[in-house]
């Protein structure tokens, strides 16, 4: 997603999205009901962390609910390689996209 500047032109500022669709991508951990996204390929972690812009994990379930979270930030905080992401996604809406733009790029 490339954000536009105040004049409506491409800003060069962006986020990448990793799209996943279906109920099989998230499981619920029994001990605390936390949703978990299992990383099946270690190469993905390196790939996501290699980008110059944030990577957002976007998951759509069978109820057509679409949520997203910043996995670049998550993996940075973990400070190690992990096989499971605690998915704390928020609704993927235009308001949340705009909020993220203002948070990441307040100058555009």
N, C-alpha and C positions, 0 to 999 in steps of 0.2 A: 504494500500500500504506500503510494507516494503522496505526501501531503501537499496541498497547494498553499501558497502564501496569501497574504491579505488582498493582493491584487488578482487572485484567482489563477496564478501561474504556477507551474510545477516548481517546487522548492528544492528538490534534490534530497530532502529529508524524508526518511521512510522507515517502515518496519516490515520485516518479512513475516509471512504466515505459513505455518505448517498445518495443513488441513487434514482432519481425520473425521470420518463419518461412520456412525454405527455404534451400537451398544457394547461391542467387544473391546473397545479401547480403554474403558474405565471399569475398574472393579472396586468394590467397597471393602475396606479393611475392617474385619469384624471387631477388633478390640476398641476402635474409636469411631467407626463409621466414616472414616476419611476416604475420599475417592482417590484411587491410585491409577496413574498412567504408567504402564510398564514399558520400559525402553528395551526393545528386543535386539537392537543392533548398536554396539558401542560406537560405530562410525558416526551415528546420528549426533551423539554428544559433541564430538569434535567438530562436526559440520555446523551444528547450531552455534557453537562458541566461536567459530572462525569468522563469522559475519561482522561487518563494520556497523551494522544496525541491529536493534533488538529483534529477536525472533519470538513471535507469539504463537502458542499452541492453541488451535481452534478446533473444538470438538462439537459435532452435531450428533445428537442421539435420535432414536427412532420416534420420539415425540416432537421432533423438529425444534428442540431447544438447542440453541447455539451459544456456547460459552468460550471464553478465551482467557489466557493468562500469559504473562511474560516469562518464558522459560529461560531466557538469557539471564535475567535477574535471579531466578530460582537457582540455576546451575552455578552462578557466581557466588551466591550465599552459601551453597553447599560446600564450595571450595574443594570439591573432590568429585570424582566420577561416581555417578549413582545409576542404579538400574531402575529406580522407581521415582516418579515425580508425584508429590502430593498435590493433586489437582485442585486448586482453589479458584477456579475460573469464575469470572463474572459474565453477565449477559453480553453477548456481542451485539451491541446496538450502535446506532449512529451517535448517540450521546456519549457512550463510552469510548468510541473511536475519537471523538472530538476531545474528550477529557484527556485521553492518552496523548494526543497531539500537543495539547497545552502543557502537559506534564513533561514530556520529552523535549519539546521544541518551543519554549515560550516566546522565542524571538520571531517566529513566523506567523 
